Amino acid sequence: MKKYDEYQKLMRYKYGYYSFVFLICLFILNYLFGQFFNFQWGATKELEMLIIMFVVALFYVNISVYHNAYFHKNDDKKSYSWLFLIIGIISLYTTYQTFLISPEEIIINGKLGRGAIQLFSGLMFVSIPITHFIRNKIDEKKNGSLFSKVTIHEIR
């Protein structure tokens, strides 16, 4: 954590806490659906837990990237974003190929199979550069509009 500044540490701890609460809520909700409605959406209960953890990790990573708390302060964010995008696209492409060759790897009798793990990991890698791009565009728009407001105000 030495490579993060105080704001980044605060955001990581804050959203780590929210992610933990989110994880507990999803586990409880999954338990209640299984217990009272006999509803199972994954091939096994272990796979359900793993997918829930992927969903929470996806939430944590995206909220951290959005609040500039994912990358270290001296990292080349653009290079990492391109690397993550390439890894994610390759992962999603292999998931697609798996689905074409053997669809039962991903969906078994209407339930998610173990092939969904690769899908969620690909989504996680692809979501990092997308979130980073969105954050940069929002920052550019804020800075651009702020600059134009200052310029207009100075003219008056």
N, C-alpha and C positions, 0 to 999 in steps of 0.2 A: 504494500500500500504506500510505499515511499514515493512512488512515481505519480501519485495522484495529489492534487491540491486539496485544500479543506472543503471547497464546494463539492468536488467530485466525491470525496469520502462521504460527506453528508448525504448526497443523492444516492450513492450506492447503499449506504446503511438504511436510508429511508425506504427505498424501493425494494431492498432485500427483505425488510420487515413486511412490507405490503405483499410481496411475493409469497412469503411464508404463510401469512394469514390466508391468502388466496389458495395456496396449496392445501391447507387444512380444511378450508371450506369445500373445495372440490372433492377431497377424500371423503368428507362426511356426506356430501350430497351423493356421491357414487355409492357409498355404503347404504344410504337410505333407499336409493332406487333399487339396489340389489336385494335389500332385506324386505322391503314392504311391497315392491312391485315385481320382484323376481326378474328384474331387467338387467341383462348383461349385454353391453355394446362392444366388448372386445372378445377375442377368441378365448382368452384366459383372464383371470383376475389380475395376474401379474402384469400382463400386457396393458390392461386398463390403467394400472398404477403408473406404469412407465410412460404411457401417452399423457396422462395427467401431468406428470413431472415435465414432459416436453412442452406442454402448453404453458405451464408456469415459467419455465426457463425462457420460452419465447416471449412471454410478457416482460420478464425481468430484463432480458437483453434489449428489447426494443425500447422500453422506457428509459433504460440507462443510456442507450445511444441517443435518444431524443434529448435528454438532458445533459449531453456531453460528459457523461460519467463512465462511459464504457472503455474508451481508448485512453491510454496514458496521455499526459499533457504534451509530451514531446513526440508522440507517434505520428507517422505519416498516415493520416486517416484516409486519404484518397487511395493510396496504394493498398492498404488493408481492405478498404471497401471493394476495390476491384478484385482482390484475391478472394474475398468471401463470396462475391457475386459469381465468380467462375466456379468455385467449389460448389455453391448452391445449385447452379444450373446443371453441372455435371451430376450431382446427386438427384436432382429432380428428373433429369433425362434418364438416368439408370432406373429410377422408380417407374417412369413411364414405360421403359422397355420391359421391366419385370411384369408390369400390369398387362402388356400386350402378350407376352409369352406365357405367363402363369398368373392369371388374375386372382386365383385362390390364395396367392401369397399376401395380397393386400385385403381382399374381402372374402371371408369364408362364411357362407350361409347368412349373409346380411350383417356380419360382425367384422370388425377390423382385425386383420391378421398381423403377423410380425413384419410384413413388408411396409406397414404404416410407419414404422420407426424410421426407415430411410426417408420417407416422405416428410415427416416432421423435422428431421435433421436438415434436409434440403431447404425446407421453408425457413428454418432458423437462419441458415447461412444467406439465403436470398433476402430475408427481411432486414438484415443489418445494413447493407448499402442502400436499400430503399428508404429506410428510416433516416439514415444519414443524409441522403439526397433531399428528402422532404424538409428536414431540419435546416439544411443549408439554404434552401429556397425561401423558407419562412424568415430566416435571419437576413437574407439579401433583401427581401421585400420590406422588412421592418427598417433596415438600415437605409434603404433607398427612399422610403417614404419619410423617414426622419430627416434625411439630408434635404429632401425637397421642401419640407416644412421649415427647416432652419433657413434655407435659401430664401423662401418666400417671406419669412418673418424679417430677415435682414434687409430685404428690399424695401419693406414698408418702413 
